């Protein structure tokens, strides 16, 4: 969540690419992902209460996994199949929650350090918010078609998409080392897809599009918001109302009033607790920033994904094949190599 300083008007080098991967690893499991900060972890969190890595990482893993499992339960067990509504509800809850925290705690003191002019809002916050909304809606929609396990495998492709976008627009220069890592991750994800027993083309396309939007969001944050002191919760303070409004405009065209009729069937308490857990995950992300090294957080993300895949098999009866295990293992090795070598 914390890109390092770039040379003024210079390209993003391998160190910055690795930092964007670090940002992804902290958010990849979130169906309401914490917007990436555009400042260094120490600067962003120097005035914040801190928890040790041994304390906050397990909390983050539990909350991140809980959000995904809870949402999957809503979509496929309770048959509340309205991802646009659910994302809009999460964002509305987050918009209210950040403002309550701003009045009652010091967690959003960083808002005072952000010079949010109309030009910055229109040029940076709004376009990134559009990408954020698209990423959230598409990643949630994928759960209507694909298993939790397979989606987690596909998410391993996000850092590859970040690099490909950076290379395409000449933000970062390609090199052989990163090229080999891209090939390793891509081959692993392709092998995992080949072994998927319940492959669904629509779900695959939706999740692939979500990956593209998420990668584009991370790249744009690196470019447009570099140097602004915004931790994940401060970012959410600005993005949540923007994205909620965007989604409200999309909702009548996609799901109409159907989800409102279903609220009483699933129970308001279910939806309230679901949004509350997603919001707690964003609070945990504030403490996560600076809690450990990039490698430690990357490994924590990998461990969380393995737990999710295992939980998907045990809780939801998802089926995974030996081919998928091999493919995903290759992709994970590529991710770790990216993190361990990308900042050197």
N, C-alpha and C positions, 0 to 999 in steps of 0.2 A: 504494500500500500504506500510505498514510499520511494519514488524515484530519486536518484541522486542528482546532484547538480550537473547540468549540461553546460558546455561552453555556449556563450551567448550566440544565438542564431546558428549554432552548430548542429550536426546530425546527432541522432541517438546512437551511441556506440554500444558494444556488447554489454557493458556494465548496466546501462540503462535498460537494455532489453531484458537482462536478468532481473532487474528490479521490477519490471512490469510483470514478469513471471511470478515474482514474490507476491505482488499485489493480487494476481489471480489466485495463487494458492491460498490466500487468506479469505477469498470470497467465492471460490468456485462451488462450494457446497451450499451456498445460500440461495434459496428461491427468492429472497429479497436481499440481494447482495449489497454489502456495504460499498458505497461509492469510494473509489480509490482516492487517497489523499495525494496532493501534489506538493508535499513538502517532506523533509526528512523526518524519520520517526522521532529522533531526539528533540527536534525543534517543535514538532507537533504535540509532543506529550510531556514536555518538560514541566509544565505546570499542572499536570493531571495526576490524580491518585494512581499508584502503580500496584500491580500484583506480580508475583514471581511467575516465571514461565511454567513452573511445575503446577501452579494453581490455575492460571488462566487458560492454558492450552487444553486441559481436560474439560473445563467448562465450555470452551469454544467448540470442541469436538462434539460434546453432548448436545449443545444447542443447535449446531449446524446439522447434525444428523436428525435431531428431533423435528426441525422444520421440514426437511425433505420427507421423512417418514409420515409426519402428520398431514402434509399436503397430499401425499400419495394416498393416504387413508381417506381423506376427504373426496378426492377425485374418483377413486376406484372401488372403495368399500362402501362409502356413504352415497356414491353416485352423484356427488355435487360437482358436475362436470362443466364448471364455468371459470376457466382460468383468468379471463379478462376481469371478471368481477372480483375474484379473489385477490389478484394483484392490486387492483384499484383500492380494495378494502385495506390491504396491507399498507399501501402508500398513504392512504388517508389517516390510518392509525398512526403511522410514523410521523406524518406532518403535525398531528396534534401532540403526539408524544414528545417530539423534540422541543416543541414550544413549552410544554409543561416542565420538562427537564431544565430548559433554559431559565425558567422562573424559580425553580426550586433547588437546583444543584449548580455545581461549577463545571459540569461536563461539557457545556456549550459556551464556555467563556471565550473560546476561539472565534465565535461569530463576530466579536468586537474587533478582531484583528483583520477581518476580511473587508476589503473595500469593494463592495458589490454595487458598482455603477450600472446604469441602464445599458451601457455599451457592453460591459462584461457579461451581463445577463443574456442579452440577445445574441452576442457573438460566441459565448462559451457555454453557459449553463443550459440554454434552451436546446441547442443541437445535441449536446451530450445527454440531456434529459430525454430527447426523442430516441436516441440509441438505447438508453437505459430502459425505457418503457418497452421498446420492441424486444430487447433481450429478455426482460422479465416475462412478458406475455408468451413469447415463443418457447422459452425454456419450461414454463409451466404447462403449456399446451402439449409439449412432448410427452408428459406423464400420462396423457390420455391414450397414448399409442404404444409406448415403450416401457420396459421395466426400469426400476430404479437402478439396478445393476448395470444395464446396458447404457443408460444415460450417463452414469458416472464414468464409464469407459470412454464414451464419446467426448466428454468434457476435457479429457486429456489432450485434445487437439487444440485447445484455446491458445497455448503459447506458440504453437506452430502457426496458427492464423495471425497472431500478433506479428511474428517475424515476416510472414509472407506479405502482409499489408505494409509493414515498414520497408521491406525491400522494394515492393511495387512502387511506392511513392518516394523512394530514395531517401527515406528518413534514416535508414540504417544501411550500411554496406554489407552485402552478403559475404561470407567466408566459408571455407571448406569445413571447418569444425562445426559451425552452426548448421551447415548444410547436411552433415552426417547425422546430427542430432534430430533435425527435422525429418530426415529419412527414417530414422529409427522410430520416432514417435508415430509418424504416419503409417509405417508398416505395422506397428503394433496395434494401432486403432483399426486398420484395415483387416488385420487377422482376427481381432475381436469381433468385428462386424461379420466376417465370414463365418464365424462359429456361432452367431446368434441364432437360436432355434426359432424365435418368434419375430423375425425381422419384419418391420413394417415400413414401407417406403415413405409414406406420408410422415410418420413419426421421425424417420431419419432425416428427411428434408427439413422438417420444422426445427429439429435440434441442431442441424448443420447451420441453418440460418441464424439460430440463437447464438451459436459460437461466433459467427461472423460479426454480428452486431455487438457482442460482448467484447471481442477483440478490437473492433473499431472504437468502442467506447474507451477502452484502456489506452489506446494509442492517442486518441483525441485529448484525453485528460492529460497525458504526458506533454502534449504540444500546447494546448490552450490554457491549462491551469498551472503550468510549471511556476513554482515560486510562491504560489498562494498557500497560506497556512490553513489548510482544511483537513482536520482529522475525519475519520469515517462518519462520525455523528454530525459534525458541522456540515459535511457534504450532504448528508441525508436531510438536514434542516433546509437546504436550498433545493435539492432535487425532488424530495417527496411531494410537495404541493404541485410542482410543475408537472411531474409525471402523473400524479393522480388526476389532474385536470385533463391532460392529454388522453388518459385512459377513459375518463368519463365521456369524452367526445367520441371515442371509439366504441364504447360499450353498447349504445343503442343500435349501432350498425352490425355488431357481431352477435351479441347474446340477448339484446333487447331487455324485456322486463322479466324474462324467465327466472333468472337467479333470485330476484326479490321474492318470487312466489315460493321458492324452495328454502328460504331462510328459516322459517318456522319448522320445516320438516327436519332439517339437520340440527337445529337448535342454535339460538343466538350465542349461547355460552361456548359452543364449539368454535364458532367463528371468532369470538372475542379472544379465547385462549390461543387460538391459532395465530392470530395477529400479534398477540402479546409475546409469544415465544419468538416470532420473527424479529420483533423489536428488541427483545433482550439480546438476541444475537448481534445486533448492531451495537448495542452498548458494550458487549463483550469484545467487539472488534476494537473499541477505543483502548481497552486495556491490553489487547493483544499487540497493538503497535508498540514496538520497542521492547516487548517482553522477551524476545530471544533473537538469535541470529536468523538470517534469511534461510539458511540450510535447516535449522531446527524447525522453523515454521513450515518449510516445504515438506519435511519428513512428517510433521504433524498432519499436514493436509493429505499426504499419501496414506498414512495410517487411518485417518478418518474415512477416506474413500474405500479402503479395504474393509473397514468395519461396516460401512453402508452396504457394500456389495454382499458381505456375509449376512447382514441383517435382512437384506432384500430376499435372500434365499430362505432364511429361517422364518421370517415373519410373513412374507407375501408369497412364498412358494415359487419364487423366480427360479428359472433353470439356467445354469451356466455350464458351458462345455469346457473340456480340457483345452480346446483350441483357443477359446476366449481367455482362459487363465494365462496361457502362454503369451497371447497377443497383448493383453493388458500389462503383463509383467515386463514385456519389452518396452511398452510405452512409458511405464513408470521408471524404468532404468534411464530412458531418454530424458525424462523430466528431471531426475536427480542429477544426471550429467550436465544438463543445461544449467541447473542452479549452482553446481559445484565448480563448473568451468566458466560460466558466463560472465562472472565478475572479475576474471583474472586477465 
